[in-house]
Amino acid sequence: MFVTWTKYVTTTISQERRFVRPGHIELTALTHHPLHEDCRKVSQILARVGEKWSMLVVMLLRDGPRRFNDIKRNTGGISQQMLTRTLRGLERDGMVTRTIFPTSPPQVEYNLTELGRSMSEPVLAFGRWIQEHLAEIDVARHRFDQRAKPGVLRAPNEN
């Protein structure tokens, strides 16, 4: 079994900027750990679930199939390229199906799969949690922002 350790390799893009990209070094692991096997896959799925646009699209499609422009209109602010990328990613992960109707011009419709519907349930629960705790989060942000302002004097016992 191999464990991948990441090191960073610096590559020059231009004279002023430098780009850092990860490189990999493979080392033999001394012990096998079952959680390590799926870590990369889980991270990829969490990244998809955590994307703002993916969640908006999934929530829109909960009501039934929609066409591309309908989705675009109802997700305010998304570019055509980002919506295309989001829908392709959701389709690749099995959350969305894409149906092409033989019309002129062809019409394309997107719909949630059963897997996509099952994912929308925890997303709804998380949305409810946010709504319930929004006031607390706003207070915490305000407190933090006041602490972080330069030149603001704090009491000695204030953290």
ABEGO torsion letter per residue (X at the ends): XBBBBBBBBBBBABAABBBBBBBBBBBBBABBBAAAAAAAAAAAAAAAAABAAAAAAAAAAAAEBBBAAAAAAAAEGBBAAAAAAAAAAAAAAGABBBBBBBBOBBBBBBBBBAAAAAAAAAAAAAAAAAAAAAAAAAAAAAAAAAAABBGBBBBAABX
